[in-house]
Amino acid sequence: MLKINETRLLSDIEELARIGATADGGVSRPALTAVDLEARRWFQRKVAEAGLAYAQDGAGNQSAILHSDPPGAKRILAGSHLDSVPNGGRYDGSLGVLVALEALRTLKDHDIVPALTLEALNFTDEESAIMGLMGSKAVAGRLSMADYGRSRVDAAELSRRFAAAGITRESMLTATRDDVLAWVELHIEQGTRLESAGLDIGVVDAIVGIRSLHVTFRGEAAHAGTMPMNQRRDALWGAASFVLRARRHVMDNYSPGVCNVGMIQAAPGAFNIVPAEVACALEFRHGSDAEMDAMEVDLLRLLEECAAEFDLSVSQQATPPVIPARMNESVMGAIERAADNLGLSHERMLSFAGHDTQNMAAIAPAAMYFVPSVKGISHNPNELTTDGDCVKGANLMLHTLLELTTAFA
Ligand SMILES: [Zn+2]
């Protein structure tokens, strides 16, 4: 059975990790900063050394291309992102780009001309240093000038970074593609489900949707000593009750869905004043939109109940939601057949984090798979996927691409 070049893949991981390396073993490569540009040049050099074709689109997405014979316009795409969060790990995103590149190089080494043209991609700015999922949004036609306006870096810095990477405000809107037959991405799990279950591979069947609400409980400020306990309208009591009841309710009724209250602020905010107002940030995630609708109804009812329990009022304001992305059955099937052929154990699971694949799913049959993350650590210098798991993931990419060229030819 055809296998990728392990030594080459592992040395690539080491080499790339030196670009933007931090003292504690992680990497800092925010999108289109000097170090990210260095990583991008490194990728381009690797593509040239491999004798693959190279392309960069208007949004700065980089591609290694292995042409079919005769060359066809429609392609199978795979990849991820080389940028990282500040002080992040060396596997998040990078491993997905490197295994896609390695799969193409392996085919080239063995003079295998694929039935369909294959492309290994590095998407620009997945990690939100600038706009977030910028490259994949651009490819999916989901990027607009409004995203440019909402950039996290100021206008001068943004135009400097764009210019250095050969991108313009206009060009980023020209990266939309209609030549994609299928998309597949390898990513580290960033969770502990695979490790706990002793599995090699997690085949993602949906990327969760996210809904967020700003919630405010309102009671009345009072003297923390003189006001009797049974007469207080303590806004924090309502919020505290909600946090624990929401946890129980979601665990009992919406598993594997999750909810989080990640910010809580009491006002006026002093030792000796009963809190009059509490603002919290509530977020919940699930792979099914219908389940998210039901979760929302339940959580809103729970808010009212918790407010009533302590004689408070409550209001909430929603922020724009992220819709769950279902993965494509044919692409998941290709991953699973390839995993079976390689003797890799696998199970379907949700992705609780956002990925470029959610955008690709809007324009083509798409799916992604996870390899284990030691202790689930991610966005952290201690992020680790063992060499053995990197190699398994790369062989799975190679054989998934071969399965896809058959399925979509
Ligand atoms: Zn990532």
Boltz pocket constraint, residues with backbone or C-beta under 6 A from the ligand:
constraints:
  - pocket:
      binder: B
      contacts: [[A, 81], [A, 92], [A, 93], [A, 126], [A, 187], [A, 354]]
      max_distance: 6.0
